[in-house]
Amino acid sequence: MTMEKKKGCIMILSAGIMWGTMGLFTNALGGWGLSSSLIAFMRLGTGVILLGILMLITKGPSVFRIDWKGFLWCVLLGVSAQALFNISYIKAISEAGMAVAASLLYTSPIFVCVMSKFFFRERIGRKKLTALLVNVAGCAVAVTGGSFGSLQIPAAGLAAGLAAGFFYGTLTIIGTAALKNHDPLTVLFYGMLTGSILLGVVSSPWEVLPQKADLNLLLITAGYALVPTCLAYAVYMVGLSKDLEASRVPVLCSVEIVSAALIGTVVLGQEMTAGKLAGILIILLSIVMMNMRFHRCYKGAAILSPGWIKNRI
């Protein structure tokens, strides 16, 4: 693995860790009685403003220039991976509950695997497929704590959850295609802008926010927009531009669940059950598996060697 790809992997992992902080902010915003769609709009809308300021300071006005082809990619990214993802995920939560929705969301590695095979002609070998399936299982166990018997999955909730997994996966696929000839931050800015406009239409913030606005809400929203939105997405898009295999990316991103579980336990006082811990370990195993390769010894025995140590994949 080249140094650039190593940097890309580290950036994707870092983005996943930052996404894991979302629970802190949504937990804090829960006291204001805001709808999930409105919170999603506040996150994206404020995030795109902060991103625009960051881009202007670090790269100047020229970074906002983009051709029509690139702009269309950005619009597609905003519609699919931002607006439709949030709408379908919110619907899944309302129909089937948080645990089921989150479990179905992390079917996204399977969708990405299929799409990357179809669009990018990526080779999906047994090792990669095994790592993907282990990852999906680990995510489900970590989210539910291993208590699958009590889960009720209505048809509408199942459809919405799988749709959320698909649209979440398009962030990797569309992002990979859009980044071939365009700056990662430019693609991200116009994608987030499109998504925030569509979510604004759905959530009607002008009817609610004037009655709720105060300094504490503004500060929490700013933190939510900065860490798990502006910075996380920026690091993710730059990492994605390092020519990583698209099918590898969602497995690396699943460290978000590990981060969220640890933050929930340490900061919010949530219980770390044996099931959650087992799920976390399975997720970490899948990430290691995705970055390992079988090599043959001179006697014919198979051994595992980390790709980043052997400088190959």
RAZIGI-V546771 format. One record per pair of residues at least 12 apart in sequence whose ideal C-beta (glycine too) atoms are under 10 Angstrom apart, sorted by the first residue. I is the first residue (numbers start at 1). GAP is how many residues later the second one is. D is the distance in Angstrom with one decimal. If there is no record, write none. Layout:
# RAZIGI-V546771
{{I;GAP;D} {I;GAP;D}}
This chain:
# RAZIGI-V546771
{{1;243;9.6} {1;290;8.0} {1;292;9.8} {1;305;9.4} {1;306;5.0} {1;307;5.5} {1;308;9.4} {1;309;8.3} {1;310;6.5} {1;311;6.6} {1;312;5.0} {2;240;8.6} {2;241;8.3} {2;309;8.1} {2;310;9.6} {2;311;9.1} {3;239;9.5} {3;305;9.8} {3;308;9.1} {4;237;9.4} {4;238;4.9} {4;239;6.9} {4;240;9.3} {5;234;9.6} {5;237;5.7} {5;238;6.5} {5;239;6.1} {5;240;8.9} {5;243;9.4} {5;302;9.1} {5;303;8.9} {5;308;7.8} {6;236;8.5} {6;285;9.8} {6;301;9.2} {6;302;5.8} {6;305;9.3} {7;231;8.8} {7;232;7.4} {7;235;5.9} {7;237;10.0} {8;228;9.9} {8;230;8.1} {8;231;4.5} {8;232;7.1} {8;233;7.5} {8;234;2.8} {8;235;7.2} {8;236;4.7} {8;240;9.5} {8;241;8.8} {8;244;9.2} {9;230;7.3} {9;233;8.1} {9;235;6.9} {9;239;8.0} {9;240;9.0} {9;243;6.1} {9;278;9.4} {9;281;9.5} {9;282;7.2} {9;298;9.4} {9;299;7.8} {10;225;9.3} {10;229;7.4} {10;232;9.5} {10;242;9.3} {10;298;9.8} {11;223;9.4} {11;224;4.9} {11;225;6.9} {11;226;8.9} {11;227;5.8} {11;228;2.9} {11;229;8.2} {11;230;9.2} {11;231;7.3} {11;233;9.3} {11;241;9.3} {12;160;9.5} {12;223;8.0} {12;224;6.2} {12;225;10.0} {12;226;9.6} {12;227;4.4} {12;228;7.2} {12;230;8.8} {12;232;7.1} {12;236;8.5} {12;237;5.8} {12;238;9.1} {12;239;9.3} {12;240;4.3} {12;241;6.1} {12;243;8.6} {13;222;9.5} {13;223;10.0} {13;226;8.4} {13;239;5.5} {13;240;8.1} {13;241;9.8} {13;242;5.4} {13;243;9.6} {13;246;9.6} {13;274;8.0} {14;217;9.0} {14;218;8.1} {14;221;5.3} {14;222;8.4} {14;225;7.7} {14;238;9.8} {14;241;9.0} {15;213;9.0} {15;216;8.3} {15;217;4.7} {15;218;7.2} {15;219;8.4} {15;220;4.6} {15;221;3.7} {15;222;8.6} {15;223;9.1} {15;224;6.6} {15;225;9.1} {15;234;9.8} {15;237;8.7} {15;238;6.9} {15;240;9.0} {15;241;8.3} {16;216;8.1} {16;219;9.6} {16;220;8.2} {16;233;9.8} {16;234;9.5} {16;235;9.9} {16;236;6.5} {16;237;4.5} {16;238;6.8} {16;239;4.0} {16;240;4.2} {16;241;8.4} {16;242;8.1} {16;243;6.6} {16;244;9.6} {16;271;9.6} {17;211;9.6} {17;215;8.4} {17;218;9.6} {17;236;9.9} {17;238;6.0} {17;239;7.2} {17;241;8.1} {17;242;4.5} {17;243;9.4} {17;245;9.5} {17;246;9.4} {18;208;9.7} {18;209;5.6} {18;210;5.3} {18;211;8.8} {18;212;9.7} {18;213;6.0} {18;214;3.8} {18;215;9.0} {18;216;9.9} {18;217;7.1} {18;218;8.8} {18;238;8.4} {18;241;7.8} {19;208;9.1} {19;209;5.1} {19;210;8.9} {19;213;5.2} {19;214;8.9} {19;217;8.4} {19;234;7.5} {19;236;8.8} {19;237;4.3} {19;238;9.4} {19;240;7.3} {19;241;7.9} {20;208;7.7} {20;212;9.2} {20;235;7.4} {20;236;4.6} {20;237;7.2} {20;238;7.1} {20;239;2.5} {20;240;4.0} {20;241;8.0} {20;242;7.7} {20;243;6.0} {20;244;9.0} {21;202;8.9} {21;203;8.8} {21;206;5.6} {21;207;5.1} {21;211;8.4} {21;235;9.3} {21;238;7.1} {21;239;7.7} {21;242;6.2} {21;246;9.2} {22;21;8.4} {22;202;7.4} {22;205;8.7} {22;206;4.6} {22;207;8.6} {22;210;8.9} {22;234;8.3} {22;237;9.5} {22;238;7.2} {22;241;9.4} {23;205;9.2} {23;236;9.4} {23;237;5.4} {23;238;9.3} {23;240;6.5} {23;241;5.9} {23;244;8.8} {23;245;7.0} {23;247;8.9} {24;196;9.2} {24;199;8.3} {24;200;8.5} {24;203;8.8} {24;204;8.6} {24;236;9.1} {24;239;6.4} {24;240;8.7} {24;243;6.5} {24;244;7.3} {25;14;8.7} {25;17;9.9} {25;18;8.0} {25;195;6.1} {25;196;8.1} {25;197;9.9} {25;198;6.1} {25;199;3.7} {25;200;8.9} {25;201;9.9} {25;202;8.0} {25;203;7.0} {25;204;9.3} {26;13;6.6} {26;14;9.8} {26;17;9.0} {26;194;9.7} {26;198;7.7} {26;202;9.5} {27;193;9.9} {27;237;8.9} {27;240;9.3} {27;241;6.4} {27;243;10.0} {28;188;8.7} {28;189;9.3} {28;191;9.6} {28;192;4.9} {28;193;9.6} {28;195;8.5} {28;196;8.3} {29;13;8.0} {29;14;9.3} {29;188;7.6} {29;191;6.0} {29;192;7.5} {29;195;7.2} {31;185;9.4} {31;186;9.4} {31;189;9.6} {32;176;9.3} {32;177;9.8} {32;180;5.5} {32;181;9.7} {32;182;8.9} {32;184;8.9} {32;185;6.0} {32;188;8.8} {32;189;9.8} {33;175;8.9} {33;179;7.8} {34;169;9.0} {34;171;9.4} {34;174;7.0} {34;175;8.6} {34;178;6.9} {34;183;8.7} {34;187;9.8} {35;55;8.3} {35;167;9.6} {35;168;6.4} {35;169;9.4} {35;170;9.9} {35;173;7.8} {36;50;8.1} {36;51;9.7} {36;53;8.4} {36;54;4.5} {36;55;9.5} {36;57;6.8} {36;58;7.9} {36;167;8.8} {37;49;7.0} {37;50;7.1} {37;53;5.7} {37;54;9.7} {37;162;6.4} {37;163;9.6} {37;165;5.3} {37;166;4.1} {37;167;9.0} {37;168;9.4} {38;161;8.4} {38;162;9.2} {38;164;8.9} {38;165;4.2} {38;166;8.0} {38;167;5.9} {38;169;9.4} {38;170;6.1} {38;171;7.7} {38;174;9.2} {39;47;9.4} {39;51;9.3} {39;160;9.7} {39;164;8.5} {39;182;8.7} {39;185;8.1} {40;42;8.6} {40;43;8.9} {40;45;9.3} {40;46;4.3} {40;47;8.4} {40;49;8.6} {40;50;7.1} {40;155;8.7} {40;156;8.9} {40;159;5.5} {40;162;8.8} {40;163;7.3} {41;42;9.7} {41;45;8.5} {41;154;9.0} {41;155;6.2} {41;156;9.3} {41;157;9.0} {41;158;4.1} {41;159;5.3} {41;160;9.2} {41;161;7.6} {41;162;4.6} {41;163;9.1} {41;164;5.7} {41;168;9.4} {42;154;9.1} {42;157;9.1} {42;158;9.7} {42;161;8.6} {42;163;7.2} {42;167;7.9} {42;175;8.8} {42;176;9.9} {42;178;9.5} {42;179;5.1} {42;180;9.9} {42;182;7.3} {42;183;7.4} {42;187;9.9} {43;43;8.9} {43;149;9.6} {43;152;9.9} {43;153;8.6} {43;156;8.9} {43;178;7.6} {43;181;5.4} {43;182;5.7} {43;185;8.0} {43;186;5.3} {43;187;9.6} {44;34;8.9} {44;38;6.3} {44;39;8.7} {44;42;8.0} {44;147;9.6} {44;148;5.5} {44;149;8.5} {44;150;9.5} {44;151;5.3} {44;152;4.0} {44;153;9.1} {44;154;9.4} {44;155;6.1} {44;156;8.8} {44;181;7.9} {44;185;6.9} {44;186;9.8} {44;189;9.5} {45;147;8.6} {45;148;8.9} {45;150;9.2} {45;151;4.3} {45;152;8.6} {45;154;7.6} {45;155;6.7} {45;158;9.7} {45;160;7.7} {45;176;9.1} {45;180;7.9} {45;184;9.8} {46;150;8.7} {46;172;9.0} {46;175;5.5} {46;176;6.4} {46;177;9.7} {46;178;7.5} {46;179;3.6} {46;180;8.3} {46;183;7.7} {46;184;8.4} {47;141;9.5} {47;142;9.9} {47;145;6.1} {47;146;9.9} {47;148;9.7} {47;149;7.8} {47;174;9.6} {47;175;9.6} {47;177;8.1} {47;178;4.0} {47;179;7.5} {47;180;9.8} {47;181;8.9} {47;182;3.6} {47;183;4.6} {47;184;9.1} {47;185;9.3} {47;186;7.4} {47;187;9.6} {48;30;9.7} {48;34;9.9} {48;140;8.8} {48;141;6.4} {48;142;8.9} {48;143;9.0} {48;144;4.2} {48;145;5.1} {48;146;9.4} {48;147;8.4} {48;148;5.5} {48;149;9.5} {48;177;8.4} {48;181;8.7} {48;182;8.0} {48;185;9.8} {49;143;9.6} {49;144;9.6} {49;147;9.2} {49;173;9.6} {49;176;7.6} {49;181;8.8} {50;172;7.6} {50;175;5.6} {50;176;5.7} {50;179;7.9} {50;180;4.6} {50;181;8.7} {50;184;9.8} {51;134;7.1} {51;137;6.6} {51;138;5.5} {51;141;6.6} {51;142;9.1} {51;174;8.8} {51;175;9.4} {51;178;8.3} {51;179;4.8} {51;180;9.0} {51;182;7.8} {51;183;6.7} {52;12;8.0} {52;133;9.5} {52;137;6.2} {52;140;9.3} {52;141;8.5} {52;178;9.4} {53;177;9.2} {54;131;7.9} {54;135;9.5} {54;172;9.5} {54;176;6.8} {54;177;8.7} {54;180;7.5} {55;128;8.9} {55;130;5.3} {55;131;7.7} {55;133;9.0} {55;134;6.4} {55;179;8.9} {58;127;8.5} {59;124;7.9} {59;126;7.2} {59;127;9.0} {62;121;9.6} {62;124;9.8} {63;120;6.1} {63;122;6.3} {63;123;5.8} {63;126;8.3} {64;119;9.5} {64;121;9.4} {64;122;6.7} {64;125;7.1} {64;126;8.5} {65;117;9.9} {65;118;9.1} {65;121;7.7} {66;112;9.8} {66;115;9.9} {66;116;6.3} {66;117;8.2} {66;120;5.4} {66;121;8.0} {66;123;9.0} {66;124;6.6} {67;114;8.5} {67;115;8.2} {69;109;9.4} {69;112;8.1} {69;113;8.9} {70;108;6.7} {70;109;9.7} {70;110;9.7} {70;111;6.8} {70;112;4.4} {70;113;9.0} {70;116;7.4} {70;117;7.1} {70;120;8.2} {71;107;9.8} {71;111;9.3} {71;115;9.4} {71;116;9.5} {71;119;6.2} {71;123;9.4} {72;106;9.2} {72;118;9.8} {73;101;6.6} {73;102;8.8} {73;104;6.5} {73;105;3.7} {73;106;8.8} {73;107;9.3} {73;108;9.2} {73;109;7.3} {73;114;6.8} {73;117;8.7} {73;118;8.3} {74;100;9.0} {74;101;10.0} {74;104;6.6} {74;108;8.2} {74;112;7.8} {74;113;5.5} {74;114;8.3} {74;115;7.8} {74;116;3.5} {74;117;4.7} {74;118;8.9} {74;119;8.0} {74;120;6.5} {74;121;9.9} {75;115;7.1} {75;116;7.7} {75;118;9.2} {75;119;5.0} {75;120;9.5} {75;123;10.0} {76;94;8.3} {76;98;5.7} {76;101;9.0} {76;102;8.0} {76;115;8.3} {76;118;8.5} {77;93;7.6} {77;94;7.1} {77;96;9.6} {77;97;4.7} {77;98;6.4} {77;100;9.2} {77;101;6.2} {77;110;6.8} {77;111;8.3} {77;113;8.0} {77;114;3.8} {77;115;8.7} {77;117;7.4} {77;118;8.0} {77;160;9.7} {78;96;9.5} {78;109;9.9} {78;110;9.7} {78;111;9.9} {78;112;7.0} {78;113;4.2} {78;114;6.6} {78;115;6.7} {78;116;2.7} {78;117;4.0} {78;118;7.9} {78;119;7.9} {78;120;7.1} {78;121;9.6} {79;88;9.2} {79;91;9.4} {79;95;9.6} {79;112;8.8} {79;115;6.2} {79;116;7.2} {79;118;9.9} {79;119;6.6} {80;86;8.8} {80;87;5.4} {80;88;9.4} {80;89;9.5} {80;90;4.4} {80;91;8.0} {80;93;9.0} {80;94;6.3} {80;111;9.2} {80;114;9.8} {80;115;9.0} {81;86;6.1} {81;87;7.0} {81;88;8.4} {81;89;4.9} {81;90;3.7} {81;91;8.5} {81;92;8.8} {81;93;6.3} {81;94;7.5} {81;110;7.1} {81;111;9.8} {81;113;10.0} {81;114;7.6} {81;152;10.0} {82;85;8.7} {82;88;9.8} {82;89;8.2} {82;109;6.3} {82;110;6.4} {82;111;9.4} {82;112;7.0} {82;113;2.6} {82;114;7.5} {82;115;9.8} {82;116;7.6} {82;117;7.5} {82;151;9.5} {83;84;8.7} {83;108;9.9} {83;111;7.3} {83;112;4.7} {83;113;8.4} {83;114;8.3} {83;115;3.8} {83;116;5.7} {83;117;9.7} {83;118;9.0} {83;119;7.8} {84;79;7.6} {84;80;8.7} {84;82;9.0} {84;83;4.8} {84;84;9.8} {84;86;8.5} {84;111;8.9} {84;114;8.3} {85;20;8.9} {85;23;9.5} {85;78;8.5} {85;79;6.0} {85;80;9.1} {85;81;8.7} {85;82;3.8} {85;83;5.2} {85;84;9.2} {85;85;7.7} {85;86;7.6} {85;110;8.4} {86;78;8.5} {86;81;8.6} {86;82;9.8} {86;109;7.5} {86;112;9.0} {86;113;6.1} {86;116;8.6} {86;117;9.6} {87;73;8.8} {87;76;8.9} {87;77;8.7} {87;80;8.7} {87;111;8.4} {87;112;7.8} {87;115;6.5} {87;116;9.9} {88;13;9.4} {88;16;9.8} {88;17;9.3} {88;71;8.7} {88;72;5.1} {88;73;7.8} {88;74;8.7} {88;75;4.1} {88;76;4.3} {88;77;8.8} {88;78;8.3} {88;79;5.9} {88;80;8.9} {89;12;6.3} {89;13;8.8} {89;15;9.1} {89;16;6.3} {89;71;7.6} {89;72;7.8} {89;74;8.5} {89;75;4.0} {89;76;9.0} {89;78;8.1} {89;79;7.7} {90;70;8.4} {90;74;8.7} {90;109;9.9} {90;112;9.2} {90;113;9.8} {91;65;7.6} {91;66;8.0} {91;68;8.8} {91;69;4.0} {91;70;8.6} {91;72;8.1} {91;73;8.0} {92;12;6.3} {92;13;7.5} {92;61;9.8} {92;62;9.9} {92;64;8.6} {92;65;5.6} {92;66;8.3} {92;67;8.4} {92;68;3.9} {92;69;4.0} {92;70;8.5} {92;71;7.7} {92;72;5.4} {92;73;9.2} {93;12;9.7} {93;64;8.5} {93;67;8.5} {93;68;8.8} {93;71;9.1} {94;62;9.2} {94;63;8.1} {94;66;8.3} {95;58;9.0} {95;59;5.5} {95;60;8.8} {95;61;4.7} {95;62;3.4} {95;63;8.4} {95;64;8.6} {95;65;5.9} {95;66;8.2} {96;55;8.1} {96;56;7.2} {96;57;5.6} {96;58;5.9} {96;59;9.7} {96;60;8.0} {96;61;2.7} {96;62;7.0} {96;63;9.8} {96;64;7.6} {96;65;6.3} {97;54;7.9} {97;55;7.7} {97;56;9.1} {97;57;9.7} {97;60;7.7} {98;45;8.3} {99;41;9.2} {99;44;5.6} {99;45;5.0} {99;46;8.2} {99;48;8.2} {99;49;9.5} {99;51;9.2} {99;52;6.6} {100;40;9.7} {100;43;8.7} {100;44;8.1} {100;48;9.8} {100;51;5.6} {100;52;7.7} {100;53;5.6} {100;54;9.0} {100;57;6.1} {100;58;8.1} {100;60;9.9} {100;61;6.4} {101;42;9.0} {101;52;9.9} {101;56;7.2} {101;59;7.7} {101;60;5.2} {101;63;7.0} {101;64;9.8} {102;37;7.8} {102;38;8.7} {102;40;9.1} {102;41;4.4} {102;42;8.3} {102;59;8.5} {102;62;9.4} {102;155;8.0} {102;158;9.4} {103;33;8.8} {103;36;6.8} {103;37;4.5} {103;38;9.0} {103;39;9.2} {103;40;5.1} {103;41;6.1} {103;45;8.8} {103;48;8.0} {103;50;9.2} {103;58;7.5} {103;62;9.4} {104;35;9.9} {104;36;8.8} {104;39;9.6} {104;49;8.3} {104;53;8.0} {104;54;7.0} {104;55;9.4} {104;56;8.1} {104;57;2.7} {104;58;5.7} {104;59;8.9} {104;60;6.6} {104;61;5.7} {105;34;8.3} {105;38;8.7} {105;56;6.5} {105;57;9.1} {105;58;9.9} {105;59;5.1} {105;60;5.2} {105;61;9.9} {105;62;9.6} {105;63;6.0} {105;64;9.8} {105;152;9.9} {106;29;7.7} {106;30;6.1} {106;31;9.7} {106;32;8.7} {106;33;3.6} {106;34;7.0} {106;36;9.0} {106;37;7.4} {106;55;9.8} {106;58;9.7} {106;59;6.9} {106;62;8.5} {106;144;8.2} {106;147;9.3} {106;148;6.5} {106;150;9.2} {106;151;7.3} {106;177;9.3} {107;29;6.1} {107;32;8.7} {107;33;9.0} {107;54;7.9} {107;55;6.3} {107;57;8.9} {107;58;4.0} {107;59;8.1} {107;61;9.0} {107;62;8.5} {107;143;9.8} {108;27;10.0} {108;28;8.8} {108;31;9.3} {108;54;9.7} {108;56;8.2} {108;57;4.4} {108;58;7.2} {108;59;8.5} {108;60;4.4} {108;61;4.1} {108;62;9.0} {108;63;8.6} {108;64;8.2} {108;141;9.9} {108;142;5.3} {108;143;10.0} {108;145;8.4} {108;146;9.0} {109;19;9.9} {109;22;8.8} {109;23;4.8} {109;24;8.8} {109;26;5.6} {109;27;6.1} {109;30;8.5} {109;56;8.7} {109;59;9.8} {109;60;7.5} {109;63;9.3} {109;138;7.5} {109;139;9.3} {109;140;8.7} {109;141;4.1} {109;142;5.7} {109;143;9.9} {109;144;8.6} {109;145;7.4} {109;177;8.9} {109;181;9.6} {110;19;9.4} {110;22;6.3} {110;23;8.1} {110;25;9.3} {110;26;6.4} {110;52;9.9} {110;55;7.8} {110;56;9.5} {110;59;8.2} {110;137;9.6} {110;140;8.9} {111;51;8.6} {111;54;5.9} {111;55;4.9} {111;56;8.9} {111;57;8.1} {111;58;3.9} {111;59;8.1} {111;61;9.3} {111;62;8.5} {111;139;8.5} {112;20;8.6} {112;53;9.4} {112;54;9.3} {112;56;8.9} {112;57;4.3} {112;58;8.5} {112;59;9.0} {112;60;5.2} {112;61;6.4} {112;64;9.6} {112;133;9.9} {112;134;6.0} {112;135;5.7} {112;136;9.1} {112;137;7.0} {112;138;4.9} {112;139;9.0} {112;141;9.7} {113;15;7.5} {113;16;7.3} {113;18;9.9} {113;19;5.5} {113;20;9.7} {113;56;8.8} {113;132;10.0} {113;133;8.5} {113;134;4.6} {113;135;9.5} {113;137;8.3} {113;138;9.4} {114;52;9.8} {114;55;8.9} {114;59;9.9} {114;133;8.9} {115;51;8.9} {115;54;6.6} {115;55;7.7} {115;57;8.3} {115;58;4.8} {115;59;9.6} {115;61;9.7} {115;131;7.5} {115;132;8.6} {116;12;10.0} {116;53;9.3} {116;56;7.8} {116;57;6.8} {116;60;8.0} {116;129;7.1} {116;130;3.9} {116;131;4.4} {116;132;8.9} {116;133;8.9} {116;134;9.8} {117;129;9.4} {117;130;7.5} {118;55;9.4} {119;54;6.3} {119;55;9.7} {119;57;8.4} {119;58;7.3} {119;127;8.1} {120;53;8.2} {120;56;7.0} {120;57;8.4} {120;125;8.1} {120;126;5.9} {120;127;8.5} {122;123;5.7} {122;124;6.5} {122;125;5.5} {122;126;8.9} {123;122;8.8} {123;124;9.2} {124;121;9.7} {124;123;6.5} {126;168;9.7} {127;162;6.9} {127;163;8.1} {127;165;7.7} {127;166;7.3} {127;167;7.0} {127;177;9.9} {128;117;8.3} {128;119;6.3} {128;120;7.6} {128;123;8.8} {128;161;8.7} {128;162;6.8} {129;118;9.3} {130;156;8.6} {130;159;6.7} {130;160;9.4} {131;116;9.5} {131;117;8.7} {131;120;6.1} {131;154;8.6} {131;155;5.0} {131;156;8.0} {131;157;8.6} {131;158;4.0} {131;159;4.3} {131;160;8.8} {131;161;8.6} {132;115;7.3} {132;116;9.4} {132;118;8.2} {132;119;6.5} {132;154;7.6} {132;157;9.3} {132;158;8.0} {133;153;8.4} {134;117;9.0} {134;148;6.2} {134;149;8.4} {134;151;6.3} {134;152;4.2} {134;153;9.6} {134;154;10.0} {134;155;6.4} {134;156;9.1} {135;115;7.8} {135;116;4.8} {135;117;9.6} {135;118;9.8} {135;119;5.6} {135;122;9.9} {135;147;7.8} {135;148;6.3} {135;149;9.9} {135;150;8.7} {135;151;3.6} {135;152;7.5} {135;154;8.4} {135;155;7.7} {136;29;9.5} {136;114;9.6} {136;115;9.3} {136;118;8.8} {136;146;9.7} {136;147;9.7} {136;150;8.4} {137;142;8.3} {137;145;6.2} {137;146;9.1} {137;149;8.3} {138;113;9.8} {138;116;7.4} {138;119;8.1} {138;120;9.3} {138;140;8.3} {138;141;5.2} {138;142;7.5} {138;143;7.7} {138;144;3.1} {138;145;3.9} {138;146;8.0} {138;147;7.1} {138;148;5.7} {138;149;9.3} {139;111;9.9} {139;112;9.8} {139;115;5.7} {139;117;9.4} {139;118;5.7} {139;119;9.8} {139;140;7.0} {139;141;9.9} {139;143;8.4} {139;144;6.3} {139;147;8.8} {140;117;9.9} {140;139;7.3} {140;142;9.3} {141;116;9.9} {141;134;6.0} {141;135;7.8} {141;136;9.5} {141;137;5.8} {141;138;3.4} {141;139;8.7} {141;140;9.3} {141;141;6.1} {141;142;8.6} {142;112;8.9} {142;115;5.0} {142;116;7.5} {142;118;8.9} {142;119;6.2} {142;131;10.0} {142;133;7.9} {142;134;5.5} {142;135;8.4} {142;136;7.9} {142;137;2.7} {142;138;5.4} {142;139;9.0} {142;140;7.5} {142;141;6.1} {143;114;6.7} {143;117;9.3} {143;118;8.8} {143;132;9.7} {143;133;8.3} {143;136;7.1} {144;129;10.0} {144;131;7.2} {144;132;8.7} {144;135;8.0} {145;116;9.9} {145;126;8.7} {145;127;9.5} {145;128;4.7} {145;129;8.1} {145;130;3.6} {145;131;5.0} {145;132;9.2} {145;133;8.8} {145;134;7.5} {146;127;7.7} {146;128;7.7} {146;129;3.1} {146;130;7.9} {146;131;9.8} {146;132;6.6} {146;133;7.2} {147;126;8.7} {147;128;6.7} {148;127;9.7} {165;85;9.6} {168;82;8.1} {168;85;9.1} {169;77;9.1} {169;78;10.0} {169;80;9.4} {169;81;6.5} {171;20;8.8} {171;62;8.8} {171;65;8.1} {171;66;9.2} {171;69;8.7} {171;78;8.9} {171;79;8.9} {171;82;9.1} {172;64;9.1} {172;68;6.9} {172;72;9.1} {172;73;10.0} {172;74;5.2} {172;75;8.5} {172;76;9.4} {172;77;4.8} {172;78;6.1} {172;81;8.2} {173;73;6.1} {173;74;9.8} {173;76;9.5} {174;13;9.0} {174;17;8.3} {175;12;6.9} {175;13;8.4} {175;16;8.1} {175;58;9.6} {175;61;8.0} {175;62;6.2} {175;65;5.2} {175;66;8.5} {175;71;8.7} {175;74;8.8} {176;64;6.2} {176;65;8.6} {176;67;9.1} {176;68;8.2} {176;69;9.2} {176;70;5.0} {176;73;8.2} {177;69;9.2} {178;12;9.5} {178;13;8.0} {178;59;9.0} {178;62;9.4} {178;63;9.6} {179;58;6.9} {179;59;9.1} {179;61;6.0} {179;62;4.5} {179;63;9.4} {179;64;9.3} {180;61;8.7} {180;63;9.5} {182;59;9.1} {183;54;9.1} {183;55;9.4} {183;58;8.6} {184;49;9.4} {184;50;7.4} {184;51;9.5} {184;52;8.7} {184;53;3.8} {184;54;4.8} {184;55;8.6} {184;56;7.1} {184;57;4.8} {184;58;9.7} {185;48;9.4} {185;49;6.1} {185;52;6.9} {185;53;7.7} {185;56;9.9} {186;51;9.5} {187;50;6.4} {187;53;9.4} {187;54;8.9} {188;42;8.9} {188;45;5.5} {188;46;6.2} {188;48;8.4} {188;49;4.7} {188;50;9.0} {188;52;9.9} {189;41;9.9} {189;44;9.7} {189;45;9.4} {189;48;9.8} {191;42;8.6} {191;46;8.8} {192;33;10.0} {192;37;8.0} {192;38;8.5} {192;41;7.1} {209;12;9.7} {228;28;9.0} {228;31;9.8} {228;32;9.9} {232;24;9.1} {236;13;8.6} {236;16;9.8} {236;17;7.7} {239;13;8.6} {239;14;9.9} {245;45;9.3} {245;68;8.4} {247;43;8.9} {248;39;9.6} {248;42;5.7} {248;43;8.0} {248;65;9.1} {249;41;9.7} {250;40;9.8} {251;32;8.6} {251;35;5.8} {251;36;6.0} {251;38;8.4} {251;39;4.7} {251;40;9.0} {252;34;9.7} {252;35;6.2} {252;38;7.3} {252;39;8.5} {253;34;9.7} {254;29;5.3} {254;30;9.3} {254;32;7.2} {254;33;7.2} {254;36;9.9} {255;25;9.6} {255;28;7.1} {255;29;7.9} {255;32;6.7} {256;27;9.5} {257;19;9.3} {257;22;7.5} {257;23;7.4} {257;26;6.1} {258;18;9.9} {258;21;8.9} {258;22;5.1} {258;23;9.3} {258;25;5.8} {258;26;6.7} {258;29;9.0} {259;21;9.9} {261;12;9.9} {261;15;5.7} {261;16;8.4} {261;18;8.0} {261;19;5.9} {261;22;9.4} {262;14;9.9} {262;18;8.0} {264;12;9.0} {265;12;9.7} {288;16;8.9} {288;18;7.8} {289;15;8.8} {290;17;9.0} {291;15;6.3} {291;16;5.1} {291;17;6.5} {291;18;9.8} {291;22;8.0} {292;12;5.0} {292;13;6.9} {292;14;5.8} {292;15;6.4} {292;16;9.6} {292;17;9.7} {292;18;9.5} {292;21;9.6} {293;12;6.2} {293;13;8.2} {293;14;5.5} {293;17;7.1} {293;19;7.1} {293;20;6.5} {295;15;7.3} {295;17;9.1}}
